[in-house]
Amino acid sequence: MKNISSINPTPTIGIFDSGLGGLTILKQLQKDFSNNKFLYCGDTAHLPYGTKSQDSIEKFSSNIVNFLISKGADIIVVACHSASSVAIDYLNENFSIPIIEVITPSINSAIHKTITNQICVIGTHTTINAKTYSKKIQSINSDIIVHEINCPLFVPIVEEGLENHDISYMAAKLYLESINSIGIDTLILGCTHYPILINTINRAIDKNIFIIDTGISVSQDLKNIIGVNSQSNTFIPKHEYYVSDMPYRFHELASKFLDQQVDDVRCVDFK
């Protein structure tokens, strides 16, 4: 994939997820690419993608990519692990615009980090059932043992703003306590909602287990494609936020996750 910054030094970056989770990726990218304009789409009408079929996810993702392109996106970040698991090939076959997924960057970081060659991946049903992580990791290094855990309650906990509630800790212990005694030293959060639970997850797992930061990993991939515009910019780009259905407390939660006020969120049909 060629560097597109030679065509446009500050390309507009489109990013989408099924809901709020992609904001964890957006926060890192806005920090690292402060001169770029971002278009964020949360497909809240179809949340969560993790329980949907591959055909449905491909259709939803294609509609959103078309919408982002119509709004001026030069490059797309699929900030959804479920869509990255089952729809990325479909998107690359049907669109010429550069498209980045979140799985490969996380895998590369995890393989570089692990010492024990035991990696755990946690994610939604669709992501875990697709076996995308284990297949890709073992195609790179067959000596690595990959443990995959489905954590279905994590997404609704985050969407309801309960990441610091006792219920989130009980769920984390239920799902993750077993990984503390089997030699895992690296954990991939295979859903963009999960970093919002980072403090709770850290309480439930051994302190020596390293958690991969997907946002940093994706940011590095994006730098390889568009470069970094280091020139100071007195004009602050006006980012745009779209959802397919207005969920309860979206403005409040989005503002909290991004550490900035998000008021102008438009509800649109991505078809």
C-alpha positions as CSV (number, residue, x, y, z in Angstrom):
1,M,0.0,0.0,0.0
2,K,1.6,3.2,-1.1
3,N,2.1,6.4,0.9
4,I,-0.8,8.7,0.0
5,S,0.6,11.8,1.7
6,S,2.3,12.8,-1.5
7,I,-1.2,13.3,-3.0
8,N,-2.7,15.0,0.1
9,P,-0.4,16.0,3.0
10,T,-3.3,15.9,5.4
11,P,-5.8,13.3,4.2
12,T,-9.2,13.0,5.8
13,I,-9.4,9.8,7.9
14,G,-12.7,7.9,8.2
15,I,-13.1,5.5,11.1
16,F,-16.0,3.3,12.0
17,D,-17.2,0.8,14.6
18,S,-20.5,-0.7,15.6
19,G,-20.7,1.7,18.5
20,L,-18.6,3.6,21.0
21,G,-15.6,1.3,21.1
22,G,-13.9,2.8,18.1
23,L,-13.5,6.0,20.0
24,T,-10.6,4.4,21.9
25,I,-8.8,4.1,18.5
26,L,-9.9,7.6,17.5
27,K,-8.5,9.1,20.7
28,Q,-5.0,7.8,19.9
29,L,-5.2,8.8,16.2
30,Q,-6.4,12.3,17.0
31,K,-3.4,12.6,19.3
32,D,-0.9,11.4,16.7
33,F,-2.5,13.0,13.7
34,S,-3.6,16.4,15.1
35,N,-3.5,18.1,11.7
36,N,-5.9,15.6,10.1
37,K,-9.7,15.7,9.9
38,F,-11.5,12.7,11.2
39,L,-14.9,11.3,10.3
40,Y,-16.3,8.9,12.9
41,C,-19.2,6.5,12.3
42,G,-20.8,4.4,15.0
43,D,-23.3,1.9,13.6
44,T,-25.4,2.0,16.8
45,A,-28.5,0.7,15.0
46,H,-26.8,-2.6,14.5
47,L,-24.8,-2.8,17.7
48,P,-23.2,-5.2,18.5
49,Y,-21.5,-6.6,15.3
50,G,-20.2,-9.5,17.4
51,T,-23.4,-11.4,17.3
52,K,-24.2,-10.8,13.6
53,S,-23.5,-13.0,10.5
54,Q,-20.6,-12.4,8.1
55,D,-23.0,-11.4,5.4
56,S,-24.7,-8.8,7.6
57,I,-21.4,-7.4,8.8
58,E,-20.1,-7.1,5.2
59,K,-23.3,-5.2,4.2
60,F,-23.1,-2.9,7.2
61,S,-19.4,-2.2,6.6
62,S,-19.8,-1.6,2.9
63,N,-22.6,0.9,3.5
64,I,-20.5,2.8,6.0
65,V,-17.4,2.9,3.8
66,N,-19.5,4.3,0.9
67,F,-20.9,6.9,3.3
68,L,-17.4,7.9,4.6
69,I,-16.1,8.2,1.0
70,S,-19.1,10.5,0.2
71,K,-18.1,12.7,3.1
72,G,-14.6,13.0,1.8
73,A,-12.6,10.2,3.5
74,D,-9.3,9.5,1.8
75,I,-8.5,6.5,4.0
76,I,-10.6,4.2,6.2
77,V,-9.8,2.6,9.6
78,V,-12.0,-0.3,10.5
79,A,-12.0,0.2,14.2
80,C,-14.1,-2.9,14.8
81,H,-12.5,-6.3,15.5
82,S,-15.6,-8.2,14.3
83,A,-15.7,-6.3,11.0
84,S,-11.9,-6.7,10.7
85,S,-12.3,-10.5,11.3
86,V,-14.9,-11.2,8.6
87,A,-15.4,-8.2,6.3
88,I,-11.9,-6.8,5.5
89,D,-11.3,-9.0,2.4
90,Y,-14.7,-8.1,1.1
91,L,-14.0,-4.3,1.6
92,N,-10.6,-4.5,-0.1
93,E,-12.1,-6.3,-3.0
94,N,-14.8,-3.7,-3.5
95,F,-13.1,-0.4,-2.7
96,S,-9.8,1.1,-4.0
97,I,-9.4,3.5,-1.1
98,P,-6.8,2.4,1.5
99,I,-8.4,0.4,4.4
100,I,-6.7,-0.4,7.6
101,E,-8.0,-3.1,10.0
102,V,-7.2,-3.5,13.7
103,I,-6.2,-7.1,13.9
104,T,-2.9,-7.3,12.1
105,P,-1.3,-4.4,13.9
106,S,-2.2,-5.9,17.3
107,I,-0.9,-9.3,16.2
108,N,2.5,-7.8,15.2
109,S,2.8,-6.0,18.5
110,A,1.9,-9.1,20.5
111,I,4.3,-11.4,18.6
112,H,7.1,-8.9,19.2
113,K,6.3,-8.6,22.9
114,T,5.7,-12.2,24.0
115,I,8.5,-14.1,25.7
116,T,6.7,-17.3,26.8
117,N,5.1,-17.7,23.3
118,Q,1.7,-17.8,25.0
119,I,-0.8,-15.1,23.9
120,C,-4.4,-14.7,24.9
121,V,-7.0,-13.0,22.8
122,I,-10.3,-11.8,24.2
123,G,-13.2,-10.7,21.9
124,T,-16.8,-11.0,20.8
125,H,-18.4,-14.2,19.6
126,T,-17.8,-13.4,15.9
127,T,-14.2,-12.5,16.4
128,I,-13.3,-15.5,18.5
129,N,-15.4,-17.9,16.4
130,A,-13.7,-16.7,13.2
131,K,-10.3,-17.8,14.6
132,T,-8.7,-15.0,12.7
133,Y,-6.2,-14.2,15.4
134,S,-5.0,-17.7,16.0
135,K,-4.7,-18.5,12.3
136,K,-2.7,-15.3,11.6
137,I,-0.4,-15.6,14.6
138,Q,0.4,-19.3,13.9
139,S,1.0,-18.5,10.3
140,I,3.7,-16.2,11.4
141,N,5.1,-18.2,14.3
142,S,3.7,-21.8,14.7
143,D,5.5,-22.1,18.1
144,I,3.1,-19.6,19.7
145,I,0.1,-21.0,21.6
146,V,-3.0,-18.8,21.3
147,H,-5.8,-18.9,23.9
148,E,-9.0,-17.3,22.8
149,I,-11.8,-16.3,25.1
150,N,-15.3,-15.0,24.2
151,C,-16.4,-12.1,26.5
152,P,-20.0,-11.3,25.5
153,L,-20.9,-9.1,28.4
154,F,-18.1,-6.6,28.0
155,V,-19.6,-4.6,25.1
156,P,-23.0,-4.0,26.7
157,I,-21.3,-3.1,30.0
158,V,-19.3,-0.4,28.2
159,E,-22.2,0.9,26.2
160,E,-24.2,1.3,29.4
161,G,-21.3,3.2,31.0
162,L,-20.8,0.5,33.7
163,E,-17.0,0.1,33.1
164,N,-16.2,1.0,36.8
165,H,-19.2,-0.8,38.3
166,D,-18.9,-4.0,40.4
167,I,-20.6,-5.9,37.5
168,S,-17.7,-5.2,35.2
169,Y,-15.2,-6.6,37.7
170,M,-17.3,-9.7,38.3
171,A,-17.5,-10.3,34.5
172,A,-13.8,-9.8,34.1
173,K,-13.0,-12.3,36.9
174,L,-15.5,-14.8,35.3
175,Y,-13.8,-14.6,31.9
176,L,-10.2,-14.0,32.7
177,E,-9.2,-15.5,36.0
178,S,-8.3,-18.8,34.3
179,I,-5.5,-17.2,32.3
180,N,-3.4,-16.3,35.3
181,S,-2.0,-19.7,35.8
182,I,-1.2,-21.0,32.3
183,G,1.9,-19.1,31.3
184,I,0.3,-16.3,29.3
185,D,2.4,-13.1,29.2
186,T,0.6,-11.1,26.5
187,L,-3.1,-10.2,26.2
188,I,-4.7,-8.8,23.0
189,L,-8.0,-6.9,23.6
190,G,-9.8,-8.1,20.5
191,C,-12.6,-5.5,20.6
192,T,-12.2,-1.8,20.6
193,H,-14.7,-1.5,23.5
194,Y,-12.4,-3.4,25.8
195,P,-9.7,-0.7,26.4
196,I,-12.4,1.3,28.3
197,L,-12.4,-1.6,30.8
198,I,-8.6,-1.6,31.1
199,N,-8.5,-0.8,34.8
200,T,-11.0,-3.5,35.6
201,I,-9.1,-6.0,33.4
202,N,-5.9,-5.2,35.1
203,R,-7.5,-6.0,38.4
204,A,-8.5,-9.4,37.2
205,I,-5.3,-10.6,35.5
206,D,-1.8,-11.2,36.7
207,K,0.3,-8.0,36.9
208,N,3.0,-9.5,34.7
209,I,0.6,-10.0,31.7
210,F,1.2,-7.2,29.2
211,I,-1.8,-5.7,27.4
212,I,-1.4,-4.7,23.8
213,D,-2.5,-1.1,23.1
214,T,-4.4,-1.5,19.8
215,G,-4.6,2.3,19.3
216,I,-0.8,2.6,19.3
217,S,-0.4,-0.4,17.0
218,V,-3.0,1.0,14.4
219,S,-1.4,4.4,14.6
220,Q,2.0,3.0,13.5
221,D,0.3,1.3,10.5
222,L,-1.4,4.6,9.6
223,K,1.9,6.4,9.8
224,N,3.4,4.0,7.3
225,I,0.6,4.8,4.8
226,I,0.1,8.6,5.2
227,G,3.2,9.7,6.9
228,V,3.1,12.3,9.6
229,N,2.6,16.0,8.9
230,S,4.9,17.6,11.5
231,Q,4.1,21.2,10.4
232,S,2.2,23.2,13.0
233,N,-1.4,23.8,12.1
234,T,-3.1,27.0,13.3
235,F,-6.3,25.7,11.8
236,I,-7.9,23.0,14.0
237,P,-9.8,20.5,11.8
238,K,-13.5,20.2,12.6
239,H,-14.1,16.5,13.2
240,E,-17.5,14.9,12.3
241,Y,-19.4,12.3,14.2
242,Y,-22.2,10.2,12.8
243,V,-24.4,7.4,14.3
244,S,-27.1,5.3,12.7
245,D,-29.2,5.5,15.9
246,M,-28.9,7.8,18.8
247,P,-28.1,5.7,21.9
248,Y,-28.7,6.7,25.4
249,R,-25.9,9.0,26.8
250,F,-23.9,8.9,23.5
251,H,-22.8,12.5,23.8
252,E,-21.8,12.1,27.4
253,L,-19.9,8.9,26.9
254,A,-18.2,10.0,23.7
255,S,-17.0,13.2,25.4
256,K,-15.7,11.1,28.3
257,F,-13.8,8.6,26.2
258,L,-12.2,11.4,24.0
259,D,-11.5,13.8,26.9
260,Q,-13.1,16.5,24.8
261,Q,-16.7,17.8,24.4
262,V,-18.6,16.1,21.6
263,D,-21.8,17.9,21.0
264,D,-22.5,17.7,17.3
265,V,-23.4,14.1,16.7
266,R,-25.6,13.5,13.7
267,C,-27.9,10.6,13.3
268,V,-28.0,9.3,9.7
269,D,-28.9,6.3,7.7
270,F,-25.6,4.8,6.3
271,K,-27.5,3.1,3.4
